[in-house]
Amino acid sequence: MFKKEKIKDLHYSVTGLISAADLQAAADEILTEYGKTAKMPGFRPGHIPLSVLRQKFNASAYGEAIDKLMNKDLTTYLADKKIRLAGAPKADLAGWEIGKDAEYSLEFDILPTLPAIDLEKFTVTKKVAKLDEAEVEKSLENIRKNRSIAEKQGADYAAADGDVAVIDFKGFVGDEAFEGGEAKKHHLILGSGAFIPGFEDQIIGHKAGDKFDVNVKFPAEYHAANLAGQDARFEVVLHEVRKHILPELNDELAKAVGQESVEALREHIRKILNEQYADVAQRDMRNELLDILADKVKLDLPETLVTQEFDMAKSEHERGHAHCGADCGDAHKWDDKKERKDAERRVKLGLILAEWGTANKVEVTREDLQQAIWAEAARYPDPKQVFEFYNKNQNALAMLRGMMFERKALDAMLTHVKTKEKQVKADELFKQA
């Protein structure tokens, strides 16, 4: 057991002693296990003398023995104190030699005890939006557009917004053509925003067979640093223009998308939109409750977790801004003070949700995970890649499970808080979505 302990808030420093005899006994036990499978010239597996095993494996066996006995002491200590580790302890065995008693020290942070939270004292706003039938008609129009056929137009037809322009283009900065700025027979939907701002607008009004220049300016934060903020000229050849011909809105179209009639399709769209409204309102209530918890709940934070969160955020920031360095602009500069505060908030909320959720039997089921993975996979052209990613990456699966646990904990908390309804327009509801 530990001889000394020093406690400051959530930080513990303890000192222990393992006798040389206990260490040797534990090491010999480990060596005996080694001997069951070890292969050495002149000996059969399982029949190697302990003295021979010591000559070859003693150092590694002692290492395992020390870890085993330190962990045993620590486990007993944590159980007696009814405390839990916030991270891996730091061990110090300076000056120890094989054959002698091992005096060691451990430093570690523990998890705080969550105070009682009276959720019924908190009030969040539930935004309620009345479904606008114009949104239903807009969705029907989008279905028609998605099922439209792009038909080639004659030579006298001028390209318009929404048309498909089949073009050749070659880009120049000054008199020099730049890499990646050339393509042949490229299909560009005008008004899609797929190209640099201003490019598609300058094709509108032209006809098949036209050759012309398009002059644009690359955005200041363009991903290619050599082009960011540069004026550019594109030589363009318009080969053909294709206009989208929309199908009629009738029962035949409704059946093509899985509904029996146009009215059934309208009702299906209403249901989906109302579910979206509810999802966004629930998201806003979660965020409001997080703000309340961060402000109202007093909780000491383990320095280990805060530092870990801060360091992870800094590494991610450095990776994300490696391409631009000092040219990323003031809005993207790292601010130690702000980021430290944000890290503390994330750790605090994570601990609150983990502790409250566990105490209130919140659980992420296998079905919950499967539904979440299916939902993510549906957003990609090849869903199989998403399934393979999670099958091969247990860390990513654990992160997904953690995010789902926190969301379910928040939703469970929301059933205990007071709510006040606020009527809003749909565009206001989605303003921050």
C-alpha positions in Angstrom: 0.0 0.0 0.0 1.1 3.6 -0.4 3.3 5.1 2.3 2.7 8.8 1.5 0.0 10.8 -0.3 -0.3 14.4 -1.2 -3.7 15.7 -2.4 -4.5 19.1 -3.9 -8.0 19.5 -5.3 -8.2 16.8 -8.0 -4.5 16.1 -8.2 -2.9 13.2 -6.3 0.7 12.4 -5.6 1.4 9.1 -3.9 4.5 7.1 -3.0 4.6 3.3 -2.6 7.2 0.6 -1.9 7.4 -2.9 -3.3 9.8 -5.3 -1.6 12.5 -7.1 -3.5 11.0 -10.4 -2.5 7.5 -9.6 -3.8 9.0 -8.3 -7.0 11.1 -11.5 -7.5 8.0 -13.6 -6.8 5.9 -11.7 -9.3 8.7 -11.8 -11.9 9.2 -15.5 -11.4 5.4 -16.1 -11.9 5.6 -14.1 -15.2 8.8 -16.1 -16.2 7.0 -19.3 -15.6 4.3 -18.2 -18.0 7.0 -17.3 -20.6 8.5 -20.8 -20.2 5.3 -22.5 -21.3 5.7 -21.2 -24.9 9.3 -20.0 -25.1 11.6 -21.8 -27.5 15.3 -22.2 -26.5 18.0 -24.5 -28.0 18.3 -27.7 -25.9 15.0 -27.4 -24.1 11.5 -28.4 -24.7 8.8 -25.7 -24.3 7.5 -25.9 -20.8 10.7 -27.6 -19.5 13.1 -24.6 -19.4 14.6 -24.1 -15.9 13.6 -20.9 -14.1 17.3 -20.0 -13.7 17.8 -20.1 -17.5 14.6 -18.1 -18.1 15.9 -15.5 -15.6 19.2 -15.1 -17.6 17.3 -14.3 -20.8 14.0 -12.6 -19.8 14.5 -11.3 -16.3 14.5 -7.5 -17.3 11.3 -7.7 -19.2 9.7 -9.9 -16.5 10.6 -7.4 -13.9 9.1 -4.6 -15.9 5.8 -6.4 -16.2 6.0 -7.3 -12.5 6.4 -3.7 -11.4 3.5 -2.6 -13.6 1.3 -5.4 -12.2 2.1 -4.6 -8.6 1.8 -0.8 -8.9 -1.5 -1.2 -10.7 -2.7 -3.6 -7.9 -1.8 -1.0 -5.3 -3.4 1.8 -7.2 -6.6 -0.2 -7.8 -6.9 -0.9 -4.1 -6.3 2.7 -3.3 -8.9 4.0 -5.7 -11.5 1.6 -4.4 -10.8 2.5 -0.8 -11.0 6.2 -1.6 -14.0 5.8 -3.9 -12.3 7.9 -6.6 -11.8 7.4 -10.3 -8.8 8.3 -12.6 -9.2 11.1 -15.1 -6.2 9.8 -17.1 -3.2 7.5 -17.0 -1.0 8.1 -14.0 2.7 9.2 -14.4 5.1 6.8 -12.7 8.6 7.5 -11.4 11.0 4.7 -10.4 14.2 6.7 -10.5 17.2 4.9 -8.9 15.7 1.5 -8.7 17.9 -1.6 -9.5 16.9 -5.3 -9.9 17.3 -7.1 -6.6 16.4 -4.1 -4.5 13.2 -2.8 -3.0 11.3 -0.6 -5.5 10.2 2.8 -4.2 8.0 4.5 -6.7 5.7 7.5 -7.0 2.5 8.0 -9.0 0.9 11.3 -10.0 -2.6 11.4 -11.4 -5.8 13.5 -11.6 -9.2 12.1 -10.5 -12.7 12.7 -11.9 -14.8 15.2 -9.9 -18.0 14.3 -8.2 -21.0 15.8 -10.1 -23.1 18.0 -7.9 -26.9 17.5 -7.8 -28.5 19.3 -10.8 -32.0 20.5 -10.3 -33.1 20.6 -14.0 -36.6 21.7 -13.2 -35.2 25.1 -12.3 -34.0 25.6 -15.8 -36.1 26.9 -18.7 -35.3 26.6 -22.4 -37.1 28.0 -25.4 -38.9 25.7 -27.9 -39.2 27.4 -31.3 -42.4 26.4 -33.1 -42.8 27.2 -36.8 -46.0 26.7 -38.8 -45.5 24.8 -42.0 -45.6 27.1 -45.1 -47.3 25.4 -48.0 -44.9 27.3 -50.3 -42.1 25.1 -48.9 -44.1 22.0 -49.9 -44.5 23.4 -53.5 -40.8 24.3 -53.5 -40.0 20.7 -52.6 -42.3 19.4 -55.4 -40.4 21.7 -57.8 -37.1 20.3 -56.6 -38.3 16.7 -57.3 -39.3 17.8 -60.8 -35.8 19.4 -61.3 -34.1 16.2 -60.0 -36.1 14.2 -62.6 -35.6 16.6 -65.4 -33.9 15.7 -68.7 -31.3 18.1 -70.2 -32.1 18.5 -73.9 -29.7 20.0 -76.4 -30.9 23.4 -77.7 -30.5 24.9 -81.2 -27.8 27.4 -82.2 -30.1 30.4 -81.7 -30.7 29.5 -78.0 -29.0 31.7 -75.4 -27.8 30.0 -72.3 -29.8 30.8 -69.2 -29.6 30.2 -65.4 -30.0 26.5 -64.7 -29.0 25.3 -68.1 -26.1 22.9 -68.7 -23.2 24.5 -70.7 -20.8 22.1 -72.4 -17.5 24.1 -72.5 -13.8 24.1 -73.1 -11.8 26.5 -70.9 -8.2 27.4 -70.3 -7.2 29.8 -67.4 -4.4 32.4 -67.4 -2.9 34.6 -64.7 -1.4 37.4 -66.7 0.0 35.7 -69.8 0.8 32.4 -68.0 -1.6 29.4 -68.1 -1.9 27.9 -64.7 -1.9 24.2 -63.7 -5.4 22.7 -63.2 -7.1 25.6 -65.1 -8.0 23.7 -68.3 -10.7 21.2 -69.3 -12.4 20.0 -72.5 -16.2 19.3 -72.9 -16.9 20.1 -69.3 -20.5 20.0 -68.2 -21.3 23.1 -66.0 -24.7 23.8 -64.5 -25.1 27.6 -64.7 -26.0 29.0 -61.3 -24.7 26.0 -59.4 -21.8 28.0 -57.9 -19.5 25.2 -58.8 -16.9 27.6 -60.3 -15.3 30.8 -59.1 -17.8 33.6 -58.4 -18.6 35.4 -61.6 -17.6 32.6 -64.0 -21.0 31.1 -64.6 -22.7 34.5 -64.8 -20.5 35.4 -67.8 -21.6 32.4 -69.8 -25.3 33.2 -69.5 -26.5 34.9 -72.7 -24.0 33.2 -75.0 -24.9 30.7 -77.7 -23.5 27.4 -78.9 -20.3 28.1 -81.0 -19.4 31.3 -79.2 -15.8 31.8 -78.2 -15.2 34.4 -75.5 -13.1 35.4 -72.4 -14.3 35.2 -68.8 -12.6 37.5 -66.3 -12.7 36.7 -62.6 -10.8 37.1 -59.4 -9.9 34.1 -57.2 -11.2 34.3 -53.6 -8.6 35.5 -51.1 -9.0 32.2 -49.2 -8.7 30.0 -52.3 -7.2 26.6 -51.5 -4.3 27.0 -54.0 -2.1 29.7 -52.4 -0.5 30.7 -55.8 -4.0 31.6 -57.1 -5.6 33.1 -54.0 -6.6 36.7 -54.7 -5.3 36.7 -58.2 -7.1 38.2 -61.3 -7.6 35.5 -63.9 -8.8 35.2 -67.5 -10.4 32.1 -69.0 -10.6 31.4 -72.7 -14.0 29.7 -73.2 -15.5 27.8 -76.1 -19.2 27.0 -75.7 -20.0 23.8 -77.6 -23.6 23.3 -76.7 -26.4 24.4 -74.3 -28.8 21.9 -72.7 -32.0 23.1 -71.1 -33.7 21.1 -68.3 -37.1 19.9 -69.4 -39.2 19.2 -66.2 -41.7 16.4 -66.0 -45.3 17.2 -65.3 -46.5 17.1 -61.7 -48.9 14.2 -61.8 -49.6 10.8 -60.2 -47.1 9.1 -62.5 -44.3 11.3 -61.1 -45.5 10.7 -57.6 -45.4 6.9 -58.1 -41.8 7.2 -59.5 -40.7 8.5 -56.2 -42.6 6.0 -54.1 -46.0 7.6 -53.5 -49.4 6.7 -54.8 -50.6 10.2 -55.9 -49.6 13.9 -56.0 -51.7 14.5 -52.8 -50.0 11.5 -51.1 -46.6 13.0 -52.1 -47.6 16.4 -50.7 -48.6 14.8 -47.4 -45.3 12.9 -47.3 -43.3 16.1 -47.9 -45.3 17.9 -45.1 -44.4 15.1 -42.7 -40.7 15.3 -43.6 -40.6 19.1 -43.3 -42.4 19.0 -39.9 -39.8 16.4 -38.7 -37.0 18.8 -39.9 -38.6 21.7 -38.0 -38.8 19.5 -34.9 -35.2 18.4 -35.3 -33.9 21.9 -35.6 -36.0 23.1 -32.6 -34.6 20.2 -30.6 -31.0 21.1 -31.6 -31.6 24.7 -30.5 -32.9 23.5 -27.1 -29.9 21.2 -26.7 -27.5 24.1 -27.4 -29.4 26.4 -25.0 -29.3 23.8 -22.2 -25.5 23.3 -22.8 -25.1 27.1 -22.3 -27.1 26.9 -19.0 -25.1 23.9 -17.8 -21.8 25.5 -18.6 -22.9 28.6 -16.7 -24.8 27.2 -13.7 -23.1 24.0 -12.8 -20.0 24.5 -10.6 -17.4 21.7 -11.2 -13.7 21.4 -10.6 -11.9 20.2 -13.8 -9.0 17.7 -14.0 -6.0 19.5 -15.4 -5.0 16.3 -17.3 -8.3 16.4 -19.3 -8.2 20.1 -20.0 -4.6 20.0 -21.2 -5.3 17.0 -23.4 -8.3 18.7 -24.9 -6.4 22.0 -25.5 -3.4 20.1 -27.1 -5.8 18.2 -29.4 -7.5 21.4 -30.5 -4.1 23.1 -31.2 -2.8 20.2 -33.2 -6.0 20.2 -35.3 -5.8 23.9 -35.8 -2.2 23.6 -37.0 -3.0 20.8 -39.4 -6.0 22.8 -40.8 -4.0 25.9 -41.3 -0.7 24.4 -42.5 -1.3 25.5 -46.1 -1.6 29.2 -45.4 0.5 29.8 -42.3 0.7 33.5 -41.3 -1.5 34.4 -44.3 -4.7 32.8 -42.9 -5.9 36.2 -41.5 -6.6 37.4 -38.0 -9.9 35.5 -37.8 -8.0 32.2 -38.0 -5.2 33.0 -35.6 -4.8 30.8 -32.5 -5.6 32.5 -29.3 -4.3 30.6 -26.3 -6.6 32.3 -23.7 -9.7 31.8 -25.8 -8.9 28.2 -26.8 -8.1 27.3 -23.2 -11.5 28.6 -22.1 -13.2 26.7 -24.9 -11.3 23.5 -23.9 -12.4 23.9 -20.3 -16.0 24.3 -21.4 -15.9 21.2 -23.6 -14.3 19.1 -20.7 -16.9 20.4 -18.2 -19.9 19.7 -20.4 -18.4 16.3 -21.4 -18.1 15.3 -17.7 -21.6 16.6 -16.8 -23.2 14.6 -19.6 -21.1 11.5 -19.0 -21.9 11.5 -15.2 -25.5 12.5 -15.5 -26.2 10.1 -18.4 -24.5 7.2 -16.6 -26.4 7.9 -13.4 -29.7 8.1 -15.3 -29.1 4.9 -17.3 -28.7 6.6 -20.7 -27.6 3.9 -23.2 -26.5 3.8 -26.8 -27.8 0.6 -28.3 -26.4 -1.4 -31.2 -29.5 -0.3 -33.1 -28.7 3.4 -32.4 -25.2 3.0 -33.8 -26.5 1.1 -36.9 -29.1 3.8 -37.6 -26.4 6.6 -37.2 -24.0 4.8 -39.6 -26.8 4.2 -42.1 -27.8 7.8 -42.0 -24.2 8.9 -42.6 -23.7 6.3 -45.4 -26.8 7.6 -47.2 -25.0 10.9 -47.8 -22.2 9.3 -49.8 -22.2 8.0 -53.4 -20.6 4.7 -52.2 -22.2 3.8 -48.8 -20.0 0.7 -48.6 -17.0 2.9 -47.8 -18.6 4.3 -44.7 -19.4 0.8 -43.4 -15.9 -0.4 -44.0 -14.5 2.7 -42.4 -16.3 2.1 -39.1 -15.6 -1.7 -39.2 -11.9 -1.0 -39.5 -11.7 2.0 -37.2 -12.7 1.3 -33.7 -11.6 4.8 -32.5 -14.0 6.4 -34.9 -16.8 4.1 -33.8 -16.1 4.9 -30.2 -16.2 8.7 -31.0 -19.5 8.2 -32.8 -20.9 6.3 -29.8 -19.6 9.1 -27.5 -21.4 11.8 -29.5 -24.6 9.8 -29.6 -24.4 9.2 -25.8 -24.1 13.0 -25.1 -27.0 13.8 -27.5 -29.2 11.1 -25.8 -28.2 12.4 -22.4 -29.1 16.0 -23.4 -32.5 14.8 -24.8 -33.1 13.0 -21.5 -32.3 16.1 -19.6 -34.6 18.2 -21.7 -37.5 16.0 -20.5 -36.9 17.5 -17.0 -36.5 21.2 -17.8 -39.2 23.7 -18.3 -40.0 24.9 -21.8 -41.6 28.0 -23.2 -42.8 28.0 -26.8 -41.9 30.8 -29.2 -43.7 31.1 -32.5 -41.1 31.8 -35.3 -41.1 31.7 -39.1 -39.5 28.8 -40.8 -36.6 30.9 -42.2 -35.8 32.1 -38.7 -35.8 28.5 -37.4 -33.3 27.5 -40.0 -31.2 30.7 -39.8 -28.5 29.1 -37.7 -28.9 25.5 -39.0 
